[in-house]
């Protein structure tokens, strides 16, 4: 079975990370991660994850983001549940990478739209 045309089968990723090459669906749904390029192991740093950065996404009772998750490589960092209308799909996580994370690492965000499934965004960071 293929997930190719089913937004609720698997994780959706944009075909390009360049907003000029993204579809409107990708622009509205891909989580964008803002974080320092370099961080020190053991020190807390902030990671902002938001959707609708490249094109506004609806936030109404029938169409909204229900949650956002953040991972450092495969390690879960946190999950925020969101409600339609009263919550904005923009969250800040306070993260501390351990010494076992030293080197190039990947921050990965997942966001769930109730109509269009799970979407993923990524950002590489250097842990010193």
Protein Blocks (a to p, Z undefined) as FASTA:
>chain_A
ZZklmmkgcjdddfbfbfklpcfklmmmmccddddfbdcehiacdddddehkloccdddf
kbccfbdcddehjbcfbdcdddehjaccbdcddddddfklgcjdddddddddfklopadd
ddddddZZ
